[in-house]
Amino acid sequence: MSCSLPGPPGMSAPPRIPIGQLPSLDTDMLMEHTKKLSSDEFEGRAPGTKGEELTVTYLADQFKKYGLKPRCPMSDHLVSTTHKAPSPR
């Protein structure tokens, strides 16, 4: 799935917010997400693996939980792409 549209009709880019006016970052929550995504449960997150599927699902669920809306009206935060797994060295 791909979206070449800039967004729904009438939707413009969000206004830029000066960095000093951004909300504070919850570093504890950021660390929780980092630990979760880097855990053995996600099996390294390599393309084409169960770990990738778990990661994509986790991130999409988090986007929905925080109320983020997909930019593309035909999307659910996910865009299908083709990845080749790296060759073993």
N, C-alpha and C positions, 0 to 999 in steps of 0.2 A: 504494500500500500504506500502511496506517495501523495504528497499534497504540494502542488506547485502554486496554489492560491495563496495570496498574502494573508488571508483570514476571511471571516464572514464579511459580507457587504457592509460598508460603513465602519468597519473596525480599523482603527489606526494603531500605530505602535504606541505602547504605553508611554506616558511622559517620563523623561529622565528625572531621577531624584538625586539631588546632591548627596554625596556620600555621608556627609555629616547629619543628614536628615533621615537616613535609613534606620529601621528599627535595630535594636541590639541583637546580636547573634547569640543564641542559646548554645554555648559551647558544650555543655553536658549532653544535650540532645544530638549535636553534631558528632560527638564522640560515640554515642550509642549507635548511630547509623553506621559510622565508620567501622566500629567493632563488629557489628552485625554483618556488614557486607564483606569484611575481610575474614570472617570466621570459616572454619572448615566446612560448615554446612553448605557454603556456596561453592565449594569445590574449585576455587580458582577463577571462576567466572569466564573461562575461555569461550570464544565463539563456538556455537554448535554443541555445547555441552549442557547437561542438566543444571550446572552452576549458572550458566548464562540465563536459562529459563527462569530459575529462582530469582536471579538478580532483577531481570526485567519485570517480573511479577511484583517483587518487593517495591521497586521504584514506582511503578504505575500505581500501586496501592497507596503509597505515600503521597504521590501527587494528588490523588483523589481525596485522601484524608485531609490534606491541607487546602482543598478547594481549588486547586489549579485546574484551569480549563485548557483543553487542547487548542492549539492555535489553528489547526486544520479542522474544519467542521466535519470532515469525514473520518476523523481519527479518534482513538480512545487513548491517546498519548503514545501509541506504538506505531512505528513505521517499519515495515518489513524491508530488510536489506539482505544482501547476500555477503557472507563473510567466508573467507577461506581460513581454515585453521592453520596456524604456523607450522611449517615443516620442522620435524625434529632435527636437531643439529648433530 
